[in-house]
Amino acid sequence: MTKILLIANPKSGTINFNNAINSVNMYFKKYSLKSTLIKTEYNGHAEDIVKNENLTTFDSVCAVGGDGTLFEVLNGMLSKSADDRIPISVIPNGTGNSFMKTVGATKQESAVKIIAENSSRKIDVMKASCGQKDFFSLNLIGWGMATDISVFAEKLRMFGGQRYNIASFFEIIKNKRRIAKITIDGVEREGDFAFIIACNTKYVGKDMKMAPNAIIDDGLIDLIIVKKASSLTLFSVFPKLFDGSHVDHDACEYVQCKSFSIDPDDKGKLNIDGEIIGTSPVSVTLIKGGVELII
């Protein structure tokens, strides 16, 4: 019988956690899966669990939560030696489930059915090096306004999913100056940028189709560069992010690459898979087929 280590974030999602876990258990019983549940207790706990747990008796480690839980499980898994790693599976239960939206499995039962099939595939991973610290990403690495919006949105959690729209409005009005040197596949240039987002998935945040051409195992990073523009121009870009049409806007540049770096005049925080973690300057490389996922 397939045995899964469930790592669940009780603070993730918009529905009652106990109801969510009861639903997962019901589907596990339906598909004849065995599980061991560990609830996370602090930021970074899922990463610590995967780092320290002996995984030899499990078929996969399942991240139950949003993109942040998956991020922690991924980084825990890639901290282990290659011989000690097992596939990662996912059950979406977060406010944002961009990775699972990209692979077309946003419902619990569809995710559990995939886990029951127990067939893994190798997925690309982005490696972000910030000084002496490395972070691994399946979804996005964001710098500039995109990160500032996420930081501000955390202070507006009482507004639910609308907090990102509210935060975006104020950050676009603020429209800070951000001078940076960027290097893409060895080609260097300097400019003033609103934001830069590197994607491995089509979707980021709450249903934003940021990288419509992204494929999770094509060996390429999809880089969206938005140049400094007036607030009015940025307001015209923002609604286009939800259907992917922003890539045709004059303010946007869409590049596929294998590596890039951002070296800004002023250090800034990064958004990695929805987590505000790490700081620029940052160098990013793609690890093709860097992790096994059951998706």
C-alpha positions, 0 to 999 in steps of 0.5 A, spaced: 500 500 500 502 506 498 504 510 504 505 518 504 508 523 509 503 529 509 506 535 512 500 540 513 500 547 514 494 549 519 494 556 517 494 555 510 487 556 506 481 559 507 477 553 509 477 550 516 483 546 517 480 540 520 475 540 515 480 540 510 484 534 513 478 530 514 476 531 507 483 528 505 483 522 509 476 521 506 479 521 499 485 517 502 481 511 504 477 511 497 484 510 494 487 506 499 492 510 501 496 510 508 498 516 511 502 519 517 500 527 518 505 532 521 502 539 522 507 545 521 508 549 527 512 555 525 515 558 518 520 553 516 517 547 520 516 543 513 523 544 511 526 542 518 521 536 518 523 534 511 531 535 512 530 531 519 525 525 517 527 518 515 523 518 509 525 511 507 518 508 509 514 513 505 513 513 497 512 521 497 512 527 502 506 531 500 505 538 501 498 540 504 497 547 503 499 553 498 505 554 494 509 556 501 508 549 504 511 546 497 516 551 497 519 549 504 518 541 502 522 542 496 528 546 500 528 541 505 528 535 500 534 538 496 538 539 502 538 531 503 543 527 499 540 524 492 540 517 495 535 520 501 530 523 497 523 521 495 518 524 490 514 530 492 506 530 492 501 536 493 494 537 495 492 544 494 489 547 500 492 554 500 490 561 499 494 561 492 496 554 489 499 557 483 503 550 481 497 546 482 493 551 477 499 550 472 498 543 472 491 543 472 489 539 479 486 544 484 481 540 487 483 535 493 480 529 490 484 530 483 490 531 487 489 525 491 487 521 485 494 523 482 498 521 488 494 514 488 497 513 481 504 514 484 508 516 478 513 521 478 516 526 473 522 530 473 521 538 474 525 544 473 528 547 479 530 555 479 536 556 484 537 563 487 543 564 490 543 570 495 550 571 498 552 565 502 544 562 502 541 558 496 533 557 495 530 553 491 523 555 487 518 551 483 514 557 482 517 564 481 522 569 484 520 576 484 524 583 485 521 590 485 514 592 485 512 585 485 515 583 492 513 590 495 506 588 493 507 582 497 510 585 503 504 590 503 499 585 502 501 581 508 499 587 513 492 587 509 490 580 511 483 582 513 481 583 506 482 576 504 484 575 497 483 582 495 489 584 499 493 583 493 489 588 489 489 593 494 496 593 495 498 593 488 494 600 487 498 603 493 505 600 490 503 603 483 501 610 486 508 610 490 512 607 483 519 607 486 525 608 482 529 602 482 536 602 478 539 595 477 544 591 473 541 585 470 545 580 466 541 575 462 545 569 459 551 573 460 549 579 457 549 585 461 545 591 461 542 597 466 536 600 467 530 603 471 525 597 472 518 596 476 519 589 477 522 583 474 519 576 475 522 569 474 517 564 473 517 556 472 509 556 472 504 559 468 501 562 474 503 566 480 499 569 486 492 569 485 490 567 478 495 571 475 497 568 468 504 571 469 508 567 464 503 564 459 509 560 455 512 557 461 513 549 461 515 546 468 520 541 464 523 545 458 529 547 461 528 554 461 526 560 466 521 565 463 523 572 465 518 578 465 521 584 465 517 591 466 520 597 465 519 603 469 513 607 467 508 612 469 503 610 474 498 610 469 501 606 464 502 601 470 495 601 471 494 599 464 498 593 465 496 590 471 489 587 469 492 584 463 496 580 468 490 575 469 489 573 462 497 573 460 496 579 455 501 583 458 506 580 454 504 584 448 504 591 452 510 596 450 512 596 458 513 589 458 519 584 456 518 577 456 525 573 455 526 565 456 533 564 459 537 559 463 540 564 468 540 571 470 542 576 475 539 582 479 544 587 482 540 593 484 543 600 487 539 598 493 538 591 496 531 589 496 527 583 499 525 577 494 519 574 493 520 566 492 514 562 491 510 567 495 515 567 501 518 574 502 525 571 503 532 572 501 535 579 498 538 582 492 543 582 489 541 575 487 543 570 481 539 565 479 540 558 475 536 553 472 536 546 474 533 541 469 529 536 472 532 538 479 526 534 483 521 529 482 514 530 483 508 526 483 503 531 479 
